[in-house]
Amino acid sequence: MNTYTKQILIVTAAIGGLISLHANAEVMEVKISPEKESVLAVHEGEVVAIQRIQDQNHVLTGGYSKTSRKCPPFCIQPMHVAPGVTTVGELELLEFIENKVNKGTGVLIDARTPAWYEKGTIPGSVNIPFTTFDETESDLVKTVALSKLGVPKVSSPTMMAKTWNFIVKTVNADYRDYGKWDFDNAKDILLWCNGMWCGQSPRAIKGLIKMGYPPEKIFYYRGGMQSWQMLGLTVAEPKK
Amino acid sequence: MYKDNLYIYHYRAHRSFAIAFLISFILMAVFATPAIAVDDAYLKALEVEAEKSAQVGNSTKSINGSAQSKGGIQISQKEMMQFETELRSARPATYRFYKKLDQQDKTAVFAVYQEEHKMTRASKTVFDLYFEKNK
């Protein structure tokens, strides 16, 4: 689905929502914020209204109500995952959907493995598992993923870039893949995973930075699916 | 004599190089393998955890299924009213779209809901029907 179609869908839904709001002046008791009741997102070609569960007695059950998991590997993540990367909360994420994802200038990334994604995701997210950006992953896989983020592969890296890559890679383990991809028009990206105890999106972020993705274009939703569900926000089940 | 010394020198140099290469290889094998093993263990732990984590049905909005009108289905008005109350409480924004549907579409939404008693599917049907008629 292209950005234009996505925007048409959102505008139609927004107008529909406004008309019905006017027709049914009911007050939603559990809003997102004092001014905002819902946010529209396009998920796999469908418009989804992100809102909160209205049942004020509702409590979480299942996986996301669990407090303790073995650490390692499920350890508490820092607030700041890497220099230059901005950590955000739910309101900033919703703004990101409205202002960036719906307009085609940003990508919301569910960085979890497919087994998690299939259980439900934040509407508007695309699933790019964290392993995609590991050093061990092939350039082909990285190239396909990066193309979704507005980052094309450089047809032939310059000799200087190749030499620099070789030197840095030889002397320093913390190298970057200079010159392989063109990050000039990289989109803003917001990555998330299961929550404060989940290392999947932090690892994806570190992998992206190593590849040369500008950190100031990366956002990290640390609360992840656990905080999302804790607030009763809408979860989308991917199409089978 | 000079040739012999040169031969010995080359032999020793080659031998040192071979030993260094062998040691590097062993070190790489020792240190690289656990990194991969740790990675595999992490992925395995993730899969196990994913399997253990059940879906949170009440806070899950499904976008599966398609809008289908169920011809000839028995509709209980009482049950339909209960469904509408539940939809209004659980999905107020969706309920507003639902209210804009005509009676036939509302019945279709209820029919979808009755199949599995999943609010998520009903919600999806509401949007499908609404946008089908408001393209």
Interface residues (C-beta under 8 A of the other chain):
Chain A: L9 T12 A13 G16 G17 I19 S20 L21 A23 N24 E26 M28 E37 S38 H43 E44 E46 V47 V48 A49 Q51 I53 Q54 D55 H58 L60 T61 G62 G63 Y64 S65 K66 R69 K70 P73 F74 R112 T113 A115 W116 K119 G120 P123 T131 D134 T136 Q200 Q229 G232 L233 T234 V235 A236 E237 P238 K239 K240
Chain B: D39 A41 Y42 L43 A45 L46 E47 E49 A50 E51 K52 S53 A54 Q55 V56 N58 S59 T60 K61 S62 I63 N64 R88 S89 A90 R91 P92 A93 T94 R96 F97 K99 K100 T120 K124 F127 D128 Y130 F131 N134 K135
